[in-house]
Amino acid sequence: MKFYDVLASLIHDMKNSLSMVIHTLDEITADPLSGYDQPARITALQNEAKRLNNNLIELLTLYNIENERISPAIEDVDVANFLAEVMAENRSSAETNHINLTVECDPDLFGYFDENLIRNVLNNLVGNGIRYTRDRLLVTAAQEEGYLVFRVEDNGSGYPERMLTAHSPEGGYGDLAEGRTKLGLYFATMIAEMHRNGEQRGFIRLENGHGLSGGCFSIWLP
């Protein structure tokens, strides 16, 4: 996947979000009280605004990666505090969508990674999880097999089989018309692979029914 492919697909996705925002704002402007009578409209606007912001962050990050203008700033990170900050950023959106967002992490867990890059990945995963889960999202972090593993799990319908077998640049991303989900996989893969320790490098993994009944997206950092 080349950067111009990513750009074209992200522009398409952002255009759809903007169209939805403009249409909803036009309706609220025509009847200002409708925004108060139907809070779901305001929630939808907030969700689309966050999606647009995440799209732009992804776009800029992928551009910098493509042009070798970015390298990970690996630091010693208090993982529990880091996840608490990520949860705080997403708590309001989860609550307005009636999603139970929880986190599990050993308070003494530390890791070595780029906070900003991994934060962007997790924010995207939680944002997508809010859209596709039924009513629960679980974010966890733990040491496993010599890696620091972040997981975002939901109790939705899970990932389709084709995504479980094609979730890396080497595995292919299929038709870009399928949209943002595959671009999110590409973005997460690029960020994971930028984290290296000797011969080890980061990777992502998709599965269904890990802890909750739906999809589980994990990012493994050496």
Z-matrix of the N, CA and C atoms (Angstrom, degrees):
N
C 1 1.459
C 2 1.518 1 109.74
N 3 1.333 2 116.67 1 124.74
C 4 1.450 3 121.81 2 179.67
C 5 1.527 4 110.63 3 -92.97
N 6 1.350 5 114.65 4 162.78
C 7 1.454 6 118.51 5 -176.99
C 8 1.518 7 111.86 6 -61.40
N 9 1.341 8 117.68 7 -37.21
C 10 1.466 9 118.26 8 -178.72
C 11 1.526 10 111.47 9 -67.03
N 12 1.348 11 117.62 10 -27.50
C 13 1.462 12 120.19 11 173.99
C 14 1.524 13 110.13 12 -67.72
N 15 1.337 14 115.24 13 -43.99
C 16 1.457 15 120.56 14 177.33
C 17 1.524 16 110.01 15 -60.28
N 18 1.329 17 116.34 16 -45.74
C 19 1.458 18 121.40 17 -178.84
C 20 1.525 19 110.91 18 -59.62
N 21 1.338 20 116.75 19 -47.12
C 22 1.460 21 120.65 20 -178.05
C 23 1.523 22 111.33 21 -60.78
N 24 1.336 23 116.45 22 -43.66
C 25 1.456 24 119.62 23 -177.87
C 26 1.531 25 111.76 24 -70.90
N 27 1.327 26 116.87 25 -38.59
C 28 1.458 27 119.68 26 178.13
C 29 1.526 28 110.97 27 -66.58
N 30 1.327 29 117.35 28 -38.95
C 31 1.463 30 120.33 29 177.42
C 32 1.531 31 109.80 30 -60.78
N 33 1.330 32 116.19 31 -42.68
C 34 1.474 33 120.51 32 177.74
C 35 1.519 34 110.44 33 -60.58
N 36 1.322 35 117.67 34 -43.97
C 37 1.450 36 121.29 35 -178.89
C 38 1.526 37 111.01 36 -66.67
N 39 1.336 38 117.03 37 -42.76
C 40 1.454 39 120.51 38 179.90
C 41 1.524 40 111.18 39 -66.64
N 42 1.335 41 117.09 40 -34.77
C 43 1.462 42 120.90 41 177.50
C 44 1.522 43 110.53 42 -62.36
N 45 1.332 44 116.42 43 -41.40
C 46 1.459 45 120.05 44 178.34
C 47 1.525 46 111.23 45 -64.43
N 48 1.345 47 116.09 46 -42.15
C 49 1.461 48 119.42 47 179.10
C 50 1.523 49 110.90 48 -64.25
N 51 1.327 50 116.84 49 -43.85
C 52 1.458 51 120.36 50 179.68
C 53 1.526 52 111.53 51 -63.70
N 54 1.332 53 116.73 52 -39.01
C 55 1.460 54 120.26 53 178.35
C 56 1.522 55 110.46 54 -61.53
N 57 1.329 56 116.03 55 -42.18
C 58 1.461 57 120.11 56 178.94
C 59 1.527 58 110.27 57 -64.55
N 60 1.345 59 117.36 58 -44.12
C 61 1.467 60 121.34 59 179.91
C 62 1.518 61 110.80 60 -62.04
N 63 1.324 62 117.25 61 -47.19
C 64 1.460 63 121.46 62 -178.72
C 65 1.527 64 111.01 63 -62.23
N 66 1.347 65 116.21 64 -44.15
C 67 1.463 66 120.09 65 -179.94
C 68 1.523 67 111.06 66 -61.61
N 69 1.342 68 116.58 67 -44.50
C 70 1.464 69 120.27 68 -179.20
C 71 1.521 70 111.35 69 -66.92
N 72 1.327 71 117.37 70 -40.82
C 73 1.462 72 120.75 71 178.11
C 74 1.522 73 111.55 72 -64.47
N 75 1.335 74 116.72 73 -37.49
C 76 1.471 75 120.29 74 176.81
C 77 1.523 76 110.64 75 -61.25
N 78 1.349 77 116.55 76 -41.66
C 79 1.458 78 120.32 77 179.30
C 80 1.522 79 111.53 78 -66.35
N 81 1.344 80 116.60 79 -41.44
C 82 1.461 81 120.32 80 -179.89
C 83 1.527 82 110.47 81 -68.44
N 84 1.330 83 116.91 82 -38.30
C 85 1.463 84 120.66 83 178.43
C 86 1.524 85 110.85 84 -63.95
N 87 1.330 86 116.21 85 -38.83
C 88 1.462 87 120.06 86 179.41
C 89 1.529 88 111.24 87 -66.83
N 90 1.333 89 115.57 88 -30.86
C 91 1.467 90 121.11 89 179.09
C 92 1.525 91 108.19 90 -140.17
N 93 1.347 92 117.75 91 82.46
C 94 1.468 93 121.98 92 -173.41
C 95 1.525 94 114.08 93 -52.43
N 96 1.335 95 117.71 94 -32.12
C 97 1.465 96 119.62 95 -177.73
C 98 1.522 97 112.35 96 -72.34
N 99 1.339 98 117.59 97 -16.03
C 100 1.464 99 119.53 98 -177.00
C 101 1.522 100 111.50 99 -65.44
N 102 1.337 101 116.28 100 -29.12
C 103 1.455 102 119.00 101 178.96
C 104 1.510 103 112.48 102 -64.98
N 105 1.347 104 115.54 103 -31.17
C 106 1.457 105 119.57 104 178.48
C 107 1.523 106 111.06 105 -84.36
N 108 1.341 107 116.03 106 -34.05
C 109 1.463 108 120.01 107 -179.49
C 110 1.519 109 111.58 108 -74.33
N 111 1.332 110 117.40 109 -26.16
C 112 1.461 111 121.42 110 -177.93
C 113 1.537 112 109.40 111 -128.09
N 114 1.335 113 117.11 112 78.29
C 115 1.470 114 120.30 113 -177.09
C 116 1.521 115 113.28 114 -59.38
N 117 1.334 116 117.40 115 -20.89
C 118 1.466 117 119.51 116 178.35
C 119 1.521 118 110.87 117 -60.26
N 120 1.319 119 117.01 118 -30.27
C 121 1.475 120 120.02 119 177.75
C 122 1.524 121 110.88 120 -64.51
N 123 1.325 122 115.77 121 -43.39
C 124 1.464 123 119.98 122 179.35
C 125 1.516 124 110.04 123 -65.47
N 126 1.322 125 117.01 124 -40.83
C 127 1.453 126 121.22 125 177.48
C 128 1.523 127 110.91 126 -60.40
N 129 1.339 128 115.98 127 -43.15
C 130 1.468 129 120.17 128 179.03
C 131 1.519 130 110.90 129 -61.39
N 132 1.325 131 117.13 130 -40.45
C 133 1.463 132 120.69 131 177.66
C 134 1.523 133 110.96 132 -63.23
N 135 1.323 134 116.62 133 -43.67
C 136 1.460 135 120.28 134 178.53
C 137 1.528 136 110.98 135 -60.58
N 138 1.336 137 116.25 136 -43.41
C 139 1.459 138 120.25 137 -179.63
C 140 1.521 139 111.69 138 -62.74
N 141 1.331 140 116.74 139 -44.09
C 142 1.459 141 119.82 140 -178.87
C 143 1.526 142 111.00 141 -69.00
N 144 1.337 143 117.33 142 -34.87
C 145 1.465 144 120.05 143 177.10
C 146 1.528 145 110.59 144 -63.95
N 147 1.331 146 116.92 145 -40.21
C 148 1.463 147 120.33 146 177.58
C 149 1.522 148 110.67 147 -66.51
N 150 1.340 149 116.82 148 -38.96
C 151 1.463 150 120.01 149 177.87
C 152 1.525 151 110.52 150 -61.79
N 153 1.335 152 116.27 151 -42.93
C 154 1.460 153 119.58 152 178.88
C 155 1.527 154 110.90 153 -62.70
N 156 1.325 155 116.04 154 -43.04
C 157 1.459 156 119.59 155 178.87
C 158 1.520 157 110.89 156 -62.16
N 159 1.340 158 117.05 157 -44.44
C 160 1.462 159 120.27 158 178.87
C 161 1.523 160 111.48 159 -64.42
N 162 1.342 161 116.49 160 -37.96
C 163 1.464 162 120.13 161 176.59
C 164 1.515 163 111.58 162 -58.77
N 165 1.327 164 115.86 163 -44.79
C 166 1.459 165 120.16 164 -177.78
C 167 1.528 166 110.91 165 -67.31
N 168 1.338 167 116.94 166 -38.21
C 169 1.462 168 120.22 167 176.87
C 170 1.520 169 109.84 168 -63.47
N 171 1.338 170 116.67 169 -45.38
C 172 1.462 171 120.78 170 177.33
C 173 1.518 172 110.97 171 -58.27
N 174 1.325 173 115.51 172 -47.02
C 175 1.464 174 120.89 173 -176.44
C 176 1.521 175 111.04 174 -59.86
N 177 1.316 176 116.82 175 -48.22
C 178 1.463 177 120.69 176 -179.69
C 179 1.519 178 110.96 177 -64.67
N 180 1.332 179 117.21 178 -42.10
C 181 1.466 180 120.79 179 -179.83
C 182 1.518 181 111.15 180 -64.10
N 183 1.346 182 117.20 181 -45.88
C 184 1.461 183 120.68 182 179.78
C 185 1.521 184 111.42 183 -64.41
N 186 1.310 185 117.12 184 -36.77
C 187 1.465 186 120.42 185 176.49
C 188 1.528 187 110.43 186 -61.76
N 189 1.329 188 115.83 187 -45.56
C 190 1.464 189 119.70 188 -179.46
C 191 1.524 190 111.52 189 -65.96
N 192 1.344 191 117.15 190 -37.12
C 193 1.460 192 120.22 191 176.96
C 194 1.521 193 110.03 192 -65.61
N 195 1.328 194 116.39 193 -46.08
C 196 1.463 195 121.52 194 -178.53
C 197 1.522 196 111.36 195 -58.83
N 198 1.335 197 116.42 196 -35.25
C 199 1.461 198 120.86 197 -176.91
C 200 1.531 199 112.28 198 -101.12
N 201 1.329 200 115.48 199 15.49
C 202 1.463 201 122.26 200 176.44
C 203 1.523 202 112.09 201 53.80
N 204 1.327 203 115.29 202 40.26
C 205 1.459 204 121.25 203 179.56
C 206 1.522 205 112.31 204 -102.93
N 207 1.310 206 115.84 205 5.65
C 208 1.452 207 119.25 206 -177.50
C 209 1.522 208 109.27 207 -140.53
N 210 1.301 209 115.60 208 141.29
C 211 1.464 210 121.54 209 174.29
C 212 1.524 211 106.70 210 -139.76
N 213 1.325 212 117.85 211 147.26
C 214 1.462 213 119.83 212 -175.59
C 215 1.527 214 112.07 213 -66.02
N 216 1.327 215 115.40 214 137.25
C 217 1.464 216 122.13 215 174.87
C 218 1.525 217 106.88 216 -96.92
N 219 1.332 218 116.23 217 88.15
C 220 1.459 219 121.53 218 -174.87
C 221 1.526 220 109.93 219 -75.09
N 222 1.325 221 115.29 220 126.80
C 223 1.460 222 121.32 221 -179.97
C 224 1.527 223 110.32 222 -136.44
N 225 1.325 224 115.29 223 161.49
C 226 1.464 225 121.96 224 173.76
C 227 1.526 226 107.38 225 -78.03
N 228 1.345 227 117.46 226 117.39
C 229 1.458 228 121.56 227 -171.15
C 230 1.529 229 110.63 228 -120.60
N 231 1.328 230 115.73 229 133.75
C 232 1.456 231 122.00 230 170.34
C 233 1.527 232 106.85 231 -75.00
N 234 1.320 233 117.19 232 104.45
C 235 1.469 234 121.07 233 -169.85
C 236 1.523 235 111.49 234 -66.61
N 237 1.315 236 118.41 235 -39.97
C 238 1.466 237 120.77 236 -179.35
C 239 1.522 238 111.23 237 -61.32
N 240 1.329 239 117.26 238 -44.73
C 241 1.463 240 120.55 239 177.68
C 242 1.520 241 111.24 240 -65.94
N 243 1.331 242 116.01 241 -39.48
C 244 1.457 243 120.91 242 178.27
C 245 1.525 244 110.66 243 -59.65
N 246 1.342 245 116.85 244 -46.83
C 247 1.466 246 119.86 245 179.97
C 248 1.523 247 111.55 246 -67.65
N 249 1.310 248 117.51 247 -33.22
C 250 1.462 249 120.31 248 177.41
C 251 1.525 250 110.23 249 -61.76
N 252 1.333 251 116.87 250 -38.86
C 253 1.453 252 121.07 251 177.91
C 254 1.529 253 111.20 252 -67.15
N 255 1.325 254 116.17 253 -42.19
C 256 1.466 255 119.91 254 178.15
C 257 1.523 256 110.50 255 -62.68
N 258 1.326 257 117.04 256 -42.91
C 259 1.451 258 120.84 257 179.57
C 260 1.527 259 111.03 258 -63.78
N 261 1.332 260 117.01 259 -39.06
C 262 1.464 261 120.35 260 179.13
C 263 1.527 262 110.82 261 -62.13
N 264 1.332 263 116.77 262 -36.55
C 265 1.460 264 120.41 263 179.84
C 266 1.523 265 111.96 264 -67.71
N 267 1.327 266 117.09 265 -26.75
C 268 1.467 267 120.96 266 -174.37
C 269 1.527 268 113.82 267 -109.95
N 270 1.318 269 117.87 268 -4.04
C 271 1.456 270 121.01 269 -174.42
C 272 1.529 271 112.28 270 -61.48
N 273 1.320 272 116.72 271 -45.16
C 274 1.468 273 119.87 272 -177.24
C 275 1.517 274 111.48 273 -61.96
N 276 1.322 275 116.60 274 -44.59
C 277 1.459 276 120.41 275 -179.92
C 278 1.522 277 110.92 276 -62.92
N 279 1.335 278 116.97 277 -40.94
C 280 1.463 279 120.54 278 178.77
C 281 1.520 280 111.10 279 -63.81
N 282 1.321 281 116.94 280 -44.58
C 283 1.456 282 120.10 281 -177.67
C 284 1.520 283 111.91 282 -65.48
N 285 1.337 284 117.76 283 -41.32
C 286 1.459 285 119.84 284 -179.43
C 287 1.528 286 111.51 285 -68.11
N 288 1.338 287 116.67 286 -21.76
C 289 1.460 288 120.70 287 176.43
C 290 1.529 289 111.86 288 -97.87
N 291 1.351 290 116.32 289 8.79
C 292 1.463 291 122.93 290 177.28
C 293 1.536 292 111.58 291 59.69
N 294 1.331 293 115.20 292 42.04
C 295 1.459 294 122.21 293 178.37
C 296 1.522 295 109.05 294 -107.44
N 297 1.324 296 116.54 295 130.55
C 298 1.465 297 121.76 296 175.69
C 299 1.530 298 108.09 297 -83.51
N 300 1.324 299 116.60 298 104.31
C 301 1.463 300 123.08 299 -178.08
C 302 1.517 301 109.34 300 -101.27
N 303 1.340 302 116.56 301 117.94
C 304 1.460 303 120.95 302 -178.49
C 305 1.523 304 110.21 303 -128.48
N 306 1.337 305 115.04 304 160.34
C 307 1.457 306 121.09 305 -179.36
C 308 1.521 307 109.27 306 -133.13
N 309 1.325 308 116.69 307 142.53
C 310 1.466 309 122.73 308 175.57
C 311 1.521 310 108.66 309 -129.23
N 312 1.325 311 116.12 310 123.72
C 313 1.464 312 120.68 311 -178.44
C 314 1.518 313 109.31 312 -163.65
N 315 1.319 314 116.61 313 135.69
C 316 1.460 315 122.08 314 174.33
C 317 1.528 316 108.34 315 -61.47
N 318 1.329 317 118.60 316 124.84
C 319 1.471 318 120.31 317 -178.32
C 320 1.518 319 113.63 318 -61.90
N 321 1.335 320 118.17 319 -17.01
C 322 1.463 321 121.33 320 -179.86
C 323 1.527 322 112.75 321 -99.08
N 324 1.344 323 117.25 322 8.57
C 325 1.465 324 120.46 323 -177.05
C 326 1.523 325 111.19 324 -77.35
N 327 1.327 326 115.43 325 130.72
C 328 1.460 327 121.92 326 174.88
C 329 1.531 328 108.42 327 -124.84
N 330 1.324 329 115.85 328 152.99
C 331 1.454 330 120.47 329 179.12
C 332 1.514 331 110.60 330 -145.89
N 333 1.330 332 115.10 331 170.18
C 334 1.459 333 121.35 332 179.75
C 335 1.525 334 108.37 333 -120.73
N 336 1.330 335 115.84 334 108.42
C 337 1.455 336 120.47 335 -178.96
C 338 1.523 337 110.11 336 -164.71
N 339 1.333 338 115.51 337 172.10
C 340 1.460 339 121.95 338 177.33
C 341 1.534 340 108.03 339 -85.85
N 342 1.316 341 116.71 340 111.37
C 343 1.465 342 121.01 341 -175.34
C 344 1.523 343 112.52 342 -58.60
N 345 1.328 344 117.64 343 -46.62
C 346 1.463 345 120.44 344 -175.43
C 347 1.517 346 111.73 345 -64.51
N 348 1.338 347 117.02 346 -43.46
C 349 1.459 348 119.90 347 -178.48
C 350 1.523 349 111.13 348 -65.84
N 351 1.323 350 117.18 349 -45.85
C 352 1.468 351 120.25 350 -179.17
C 353 1.526 352 110.49 351 -69.97
N 354 1.306 353 117.13 352 -33.46
C 355 1.472 354 119.98 353 175.62
C 356 1.527 355 110.24 354 -60.26
N 357 1.340 356 117.00 355 -43.29
C 358 1.461 357 120.43 356 179.07
C 359 1.527 358 111.19 357 -61.12
N 360 1.330 359 116.07 358 -42.60
C 361 1.468 360 119.79 359 178.79
C 362 1.522 361 110.81 360 -62.39
N 363 1.333 362 117.15 361 -48.16
C 364 1.459 363 120.59 362 -177.49
C 365 1.526 364 111.96 363 -65.64
N 366 1.333 365 116.97 364 -39.50
C 367 1.466 366 119.58 365 177.02
C 368 1.526 367 111.15 366 -60.65
N 369 1.329 368 116.28 367 -40.92
C 370 1.458 369 119.86 368 177.50
C 371 1.523 370 111.39 369 -64.69
N 372 1.335 371 115.93 370 -42.34
C 373 1.462 372 120.10 371 -179.17
C 374 1.528 373 111.33 372 -65.07
N 375 1.323 374 116.32 373 -43.75
C 376 1.469 375 119.60 374 179.06
C 377 1.527 376 109.92 375 -65.98
N 378 1.337 377 117.15 376 -41.25
C 379 1.461 378 120.14 377 178.21
C 380 1.515 379 112.30 378 -60.31
N 381 1.331 380 116.71 379 -43.98
C 382 1.460 381 120.19 380 177.24
C 383 1.529 382 110.67 381 -67.78
N 384 1.338 383 115.94 382 -37.64
C 385 1.456 384 119.10 383 179.40
C 386 1.517 385 112.30 384 -62.27
N 387 1.324 386 117.07 385 -38.68
C 388 1.459 387 121.26 386 177.83
C 389 1.527 388 110.95 387 -60.71
N 390 1.314 389 116.28 388 -34.04
C 391 1.470 390 120.33 389 -179.74
C 392 1.522 391 112.06 390 -73.63
N 393 1.330 392 117.62 391 -34.44
C 394 1.463 393 119.73 392 -168.60
C 395 1.528 394 115.26 393 -109.63
N 396 1.335 395 118.43 394 -13.19
C 397 1.454 396 118.89 395 179.27
C 398 1.524 397 111.39 396 -75.94
N 399 1.328 398 114.68 397 167.44
C 400 1.464 399 118.28 398 174.79
C 401 1.527 400 109.31 399 -82.57
N 402 1.341 401 116.81 400 -58.11
C 403 1.463 402 118.13 401 178.97
C 404 1.528 403 113.31 402 -157.76
N 405 1.365 404 117.87 403 8.45
C 406 1.460 405 119.65 404 -179.12
C 407 1.519 406 111.42 405 -136.59
N 408 1.329 407 115.27 406 142.85
C 409 1.460 408 122.86 407 171.14
C 410 1.526 409 107.77 408 -135.09
N 411 1.313 410 116.12 409 132.82
C 412 1.466 411 121.74 410 179.08
C 413 1.523 412 108.74 411 -124.06
N 414 1.333 413 116.24 412 124.28
C 415 1.463 414 122.39 413 177.52
C 416 1.521 415 108.05 414 -113.24
N 417 1.329 416 116.73 415 126.49
C 418 1.460 417 120.50 416 -177.13
C 419 1.524 418 110.55 417 -131.86
N 420 1.327 419 115.04 418 160.68
C 421 1.464 420 121.94 419 173.09
C 422 1.521 421 107.88 420 -144.18
N 423 1.341 422 115.99 421 138.94
C 424 1.468 423 120.27 422 -179.26
C 425 1.525 424 109.24 423 -162.77
N 426 1.331 425 116.39 424 160.15
C 427 1.457 426 122.26 425 172.84
C 428 1.525 427 108.81 426 -87.46
N 429 1.327 428 117.19 427 126.75
C 430 1.459 429 121.92 428 179.05
C 431 1.530 430 109.95 429 -144.48
N 432 1.307 431 116.66 430 127.29
C 433 1.463 432 122.07 431 172.96
C 434 1.527 433 112.98 432 53.68
N 435 1.327 434 116.02 433 36.43
C 436 1.450 435 120.61 434 179.01
C 437 1.522 436 114.51 435 80.74
N 438 1.329 437 118.03 436 9.84
C 439 1.465 438 122.83 437 178.94
C 440 1.530 439 109.90 438 -122.80
N 441 1.327 440 115.38 439 152.93
C 442 1.458 441 121.66 440 166.82
C 443 1.525 442 106.22 441 -89.96
N 444 1.329 443 117.10 442 121.86
C 445 1.457 444 121.56 443 -172.75
C 446 1.528 445 110.19 444 -115.79
N 447 1.337 446 115.48 445 120.21
C 448 1.462 447 121.72 446 170.58
C 449 1.521 448 108.09 447 -100.19
N 450 1.327 449 116.05 448 134.07
C 451 1.469 450 120.62 449 176.73
C 452 1.530 451 110.37 450 -126.78
N 453 1.327 452 114.99 451 141.03
C 454 1.462 453 121.93 452 170.45
C 455 1.520 454 106.68 453 -122.48
N 456 1.333 455 116.21 454 116.16
C 457 1.463 456 122.12 455 -175.28
C 458 1.527 457 110.48 456 -119.52
N 459 1.341 458 115.37 457 150.55
C 460 1.463 459 120.12 458 177.01
C 461 1.525 460 110.22 459 -135.03
N 462 1.313 461 115.90 460 174.16
C 463 1.462 462 120.14 461 176.64
C 464 1.529 463 110.64 462 -116.83
N 465 1.336 464 114.56 463 36.89
C 466 1.456 465 120.56 464 175.98
C 467 1.520 466 111.30 465 -85.65
N 468 1.336 467 115.75 466 -150.21
C 469 1.466 468 120.75 467 -175.65
C 470 1.520 469 112.87 468 -85.45
N 471 1.336 470 118.15 469 -5.29
C 472 1.467 471 120.86 470 177.61
C 473 1.510 472 112.77 471 84.53
N 474 1.344 473 115.79 472 174.53
C 475 1.459 474 121.86 473 179.93
C 476 1.522 475 110.32 474 -81.47
N 477 1.336 476 117.98 475 141.94
C 478 1.471 477 119.52 476 173.90
C 479 1.522 478 110.07 477 -68.32
N 480 1.313 479 116.22 478 155.50
C 481 1.460 480 121.60 479 -174.32
C 482 1.518 481 112.07 480 -57.05
N 483 1.333 482 117.41 481 -38.59
C 484 1.467 483 119.92 482 -176.70
C 485 1.520 484 111.83 483 -62.82
N 486 1.350 485 117.15 484 -30.10
C 487 1.454 486 119.79 485 178.74
C 488 1.518 487 111.30 486 -77.25
N 489 1.318 488 117.22 487 -30.18
C 490 1.462 489 120.15 488 -179.41
C 491 1.522 490 111.90 489 -68.29
N 492 1.327 491 116.76 490 -24.07
C 493 1.465 492 120.36 491 -177.57
C 494 1.519 493 112.74 492 -105.85
N 495 1.317 494 117.25 493 0.12
C 496 1.472 495 119.81 494 -179.10
C 497 1.520 496 109.30 495 -141.54
N 498 1.335 497 116.20 496 70.65
C 499 1.461 498 120.11 497 -174.55
C 500 1.524 499 113.01 498 -122.74
N 501 1.313 500 116.74 499 26.28
C 502 1.465 501 119.69 500 175.63
C 503 1.519 502 108.54 501 -142.66
N 504 1.356 503 118.37 502 160.91
C 505 1.452 504 119.99 503 177.18
C 506 1.514 505 112.21 504 -55.32
N 507 1.355 506 116.92 505 -35.43
C 508 1.457 507 119.62 506 -179.65
C 509 1.531 508 111.12 507 -70.35
N 510 1.346 509 115.77 508 -32.00
C 511 1.453 510 120.04 509 -178.33
C 512 1.502 511 113.54 510 -79.59
N 513 1.324 512 116.77 511 -15.42
C 514 1.450 513 120.68 512 178.95
C 515 1.514 514 111.90 513 93.98
N 516 1.331 515 115.91 514 155.03
C 517 1.460 516 120.93 515 -177.20
C 518 1.510 517 112.81 516 -119.94
N 519 1.334 518 117.27 517 3.53
C 520 1.451 519 118.61 518 175.39
C 521 1.507 520 112.42 519 67.34
N 522 1.317 521 115.14 520 -154.36
C 523 1.449 522 122.37 521 -176.01
C 524 1.518 523 109.95 522 -74.44
N 525 1.332 524 115.83 523 122.65
C 526 1.461 525 118.98 524 179.64
C 527 1.516 526 111.53 525 -63.80
N 528 1.327 527 117.81 526 -18.75
C 529 1.455 528 119.46 527 177.65
C 530 1.521 529 111.69 528 -64.06
N 531 1.338 530 116.83 529 -18.88
C 532 1.458 531 118.85 530 176.95
C 533 1.520 532 111.06 531 -68.78
N 534 1.327 533 117.08 532 -14.90
C 535 1.444 534 120.67 533 162.37
C 536 1.501 535 118.50 534 92.65
N 537 1.339 536 112.95 535 -146.50
C 538 1.439 537 121.41 536 -161.32
C 539 1.523 538 113.76 537 -69.31
N 540 1.311 539 118.47 538 -30.31
C 541 1.462 540 119.07 539 -176.49
C 542 1.512 541 111.02 540 -58.62
N 543 1.337 542 117.48 541 -45.39
C 544 1.455 543 120.19 542 -179.15
C 545 1.527 544 111.12 543 -68.83
N 546 1.321 545 117.24 544 -33.72
C 547 1.455 546 119.94 545 176.40
C 548 1.524 547 110.43 546 -66.95
N 549 1.334 548 116.21 547 -34.62
C 550 1.456 549 119.74 548 175.51
C 551 1.517 550 111.59 549 -63.44
N 552 1.332 551 116.49 550 -37.75
C 553 1.460 552 120.82 551 176.33
C 554 1.525 553 110.22 552 -64.46
N 555 1.305 554 116.45 553 -44.29
C 556 1.462 555 121.45 554 178.93
C 557 1.528 556 110.52 555 -60.14
N 558 1.330 557 115.88 556 -46.18
C 559 1.458 558 121.62 557 -179.78
C 560 1.531 559 110.49 558 -60.38
N 561 1.332 560 116.68 559 -48.80
C 562 1.468 561 120.56 560 -178.77
C 563 1.520 562 111.13 561 -63.48
N 564 1.341 563 116.45 562 -39.43
C 565 1.464 564 119.90 563 179.03
C 566 1.518 565 111.24 564 -62.50
N 567 1.323 566 116.63 565 -44.75
C 568 1.466 567 120.63 566 179.81
C 569 1.520 568 111.27 567 -60.51
N 570 1.345 569 116.10 568 -43.70
C 571 1.462 570 120.19 569 -179.70
C 572 1.525 571 110.51 570 -65.90
N 573 1.337 572 116.86 571 -43.76
C 574 1.468 573 120.29 572 -179.68
C 575 1.518 574 110.82 573 -60.59
N 576 1.326 575 117.11 574 -44.65
C 577 1.461 576 120.94 575 -175.20
C 578 1.521 577 112.60 576 -70.37
N 579 1.342 578 117.49 577 -16.60
C 580 1.457 579 120.38 578 175.79
C 581 1.532 580 111.42 579 -73.95
N 582 1.312 581 117.18 580 -14.60
C 583 1.462 582 121.77 581 178.40
C 584 1.528 583 108.58 582 -94.73
N 585 1.320 584 116.27 583 116.57
C 586 1.462 585 121.82 584 -176.13
C 587 1.518 586 110.46 585 -134.15
N 588 1.338 587 113.96 586 150.41
C 589 1.466 588 121.43 587 176.11
C 590 1.520 589 106.66 588 -145.31
N 591 1.331 590 116.01 589 99.38
C 592 1.452 591 119.96 590 -175.36
C 593 1.515 592 110.48 591 64.79
N 594 1.330 593 116.96 592 -124.27
C 595 1.463 594 121.82 593 179.24
C 596 1.528 595 112.55 594 -83.66
N 597 1.314 596 116.64 595 -11.20
C 598 1.465 597 120.11 596 -178.77
C 599 1.521 598 110.44 597 -85.92
N 600 1.313 599 115.47 598 144.29
C 601 1.461 600 119.76 599 170.57
C 602 1.524 601 108.90 600 -140.46
N 603 1.326 602 115.57 601 156.93
C 604 1.447 603 120.55 602 -175.79
C 605 1.517 604 113.11 603 -68.34
N 606 1.323 605 114.92 604 160.13
C 607 1.462 606 121.19 605 177.85
C 608 1.518 607 108.86 606 -156.02
N 609 1.346 608 115.43 607 169.89
C 610 1.455 609 120.35 608 176.93
C 611 1.520 610 109.54 609 -116.73
N 612 1.323 611 115.56 610 162.57
C 613 1.459 612 120.35 611 178.84
C 614 1.527 613 108.90 612 -146.60
N 615 1.318 614 116.16 613 138.11
C 616 1.454 615 122.61 614 175.68
C 617 1.520 616 109.46 615 -115.16
N 618 1.322 617 115.88 616 140.12
C 619 1.460 618 120.76 617 175.39
C 620 1.517 619 108.51 618 -156.85
N 621 1.303 620 115.66 619 168.95
C 622 1.460 621 122.01 620 176.62
C 623 1.521 622 109.91 621 -117.86
N 624 1.339 623 115.19 622 145.58
C 625 1.454 624 120.40 623 173.64
C 626 1.509 625 114.89 624 67.23
N 627 1.335 626 117.81 625 39.02
C 628 1.470 627 119.03 626 178.91
C 629 1.518 628 110.91 627 -73.97
N 630 1.318 629 117.23 628 -63.97
C 631 1.456 630 122.12 629 176.12
C 632 1.519 631 110.02 630 -115.23
N 633 1.333 632 115.45 631 -48.15
C 634 1.457 633 121.19 632 172.62
C 635 1.519 634 108.67 633 -93.72
N 636 1.313 635 116.00 634 176.01
C 637 1.462 636 120.56 635 -172.44
C 638 1.528 637 114.11 636 -80.78
N 639 1.345 638 117.98 637 -13.91
C 640 1.452 639 120.90 638 -176.20
C 641 1.514 640 114.13 639 -99.17
N 642 1.345 641 115.72 640 -144.18
C 643 1.453 642 121.12 641 -177.40
C 644 1.519 643 112.68 642 -78.20
N 645 1.329 644 114.75 643 152.49
C 646 1.469 645 121.86 644 176.73
C 647 1.518 646 108.31 645 -134.00
N 648 1.306 647 116.60 646 118.59
C 649 1.455 648 123.30 647 177.85
C 650 1.516 649 107.67 648 -109.07
N 651 1.327 650 117.63 649 122.95
C 652 1.464 651 120.25 650 179.69
C 653 1.524 652 110.68 651 -123.92
N 654 1.315 653 114.62 652 144.96
C 655 1.467 654 121.77 653 175.57
C 656 1.523 655 107.45 654 -120.33
N 657 1.338 656 114.93 655 123.02
C 658 1.462 657 121.98 656 -174.19
C 659 1.521 658 109.11 657 -105.92
N 660 1.338 659 116.27 658 122.91
C 661 1.457 660 122.22 659 -177.08
C 662 1.527 661 110.03 660 -117.98
N 663 1.345 662 118.29 661 127.12
C 664 1.469 663 120.58 662 -178.26
C 665 1.531 664 112.34 663 -71.33
